[in-house]
Amino acid sequence: MPLSVRVGRPAAVAAAVALLFAFAPPAHAAGDPDLPKQWGMSAIGAPTAWSQGKTGTGITIAVVDTGVDLAHSEFVKPNRLLPGLNLITPGTPPQDDNGHGTHVAGIAAAALNGMGVAGVAPDARILPIKVLDSTGSTVGDSVDRGIRWAADQGAQVINLSLSGGGQEVFGPSTNEAVAYAWSKGSICVFAAGNSYLLSSGFADQNALVVSATDRHDQKPDYSNGVGSAKWGISAPGGGGTFAPLQDLIWSTYWDGTHPNDYAYDAGTSMAAPHVAGAAAVLRSLGLTPQQTVDRLLSTAKDLGPTGRDSTFGYGRLDVAKAVSGLPAAPASSATTVASSTPGPSVLGETTSRTPTTITSEGVITPVPTTVANAKAASTSTTSPALAPSTVDRGATASASAPTSGTKHDSGAGPWAWVALAAVLVGAGAAGFVFRVRRPGGA
């Protein structure tokens, strides 16, 4: 039978709420990077690592997701895309047709190229592996096969920003795929999941499991904890339900309409690639997989109860501390490879994926103070049917940027964003949608 999964934040509410707000983010000079919007990079100390030349050079990060925008300037200027794999439509390039995978890839490894955003490991290569379709659904054991294929290609880090709707989504075959990847020298990095999903274990698995923090190092309401995962850690994933837009995570995006797109998003999906990028940086400095994991966990900033806990694991990622005292990787020429030629874009649910929409499924709830169990990501291996969305998306707001590299907010003066959130009434209600529109925007 089809795998039962759901997307977004938890659903249970007893009143409808409408919210109207406006804000003006700071303007930047034309062509300036959007690093001021990337509070997550500052929180984990990524700029400190970059300043020391610790940028993930020579390391491959596999992004097992909805694909990646194969034409986005953040990945092709300079070109660091490896020819990937499409397990949804075999024989075609792993072009993103959802936006989620592109957002994740940018957090991990967008280039430091003087335009747009930067990833934690800006010189790492990206191996796109498409295991989710335009709606975030998967087929059979595509995720397991994606993990194994990434390991066979030599990816040192494998990011899996996925989420399922029950313990059945993490089965023995996924355990075996993770173990296989580790045996090949690959570190799997899983998003812990959203929506208070039940723990799927990871107590004995050689995999990093990542929960989310907001910009104040608190647990957002949507995020699971890491539960019993033996290698649990947390990282910036964006603010919770009532957080202002600028408290979400700003990164690359694909919407099928605007080239070189960028968007805000929130979820444990955004937390995981911060850790994947950090793992790539450490691997580039000559650390083994086990040394990399040990270093990430031992240098994390302790949050919550003293010591390891089931919410934040060993603490919030601290890249600056993790690379401290380690010699930089030897200088080398740019490691660029030919990318797959993008195929025709296949837009998914166009009515809800416009570039001026934040879509979030869930409810408005107070930030919980109790520990939430971890939810590891995977898919069923028993059904060839399409499984409903496995992307653990929070809220997304997308805005296009000119291909010249000039940001959409450069020199334009203050923005006026207007948001309307409608929360469905009743326990188990489906969720809410923010619609954000910039006057004069595309």
Helices and strands as residue ranges (DSSP letters): G 35-37, H 39-44, H 46-51, E 60-65, H 73-76, E 85-86, H 100-109, E 125-130, E 138-139, H 142-152, E 157-160, G 167-169, H 172-183, E 187-191, E 207-213, E 232-236, G 245-247, E 249-253, E 261-265, H 268-284, H 289-299, H 319-323, G 350-352, E 357-360, E 386-387, E 397-399, E 421-423, E 432-435
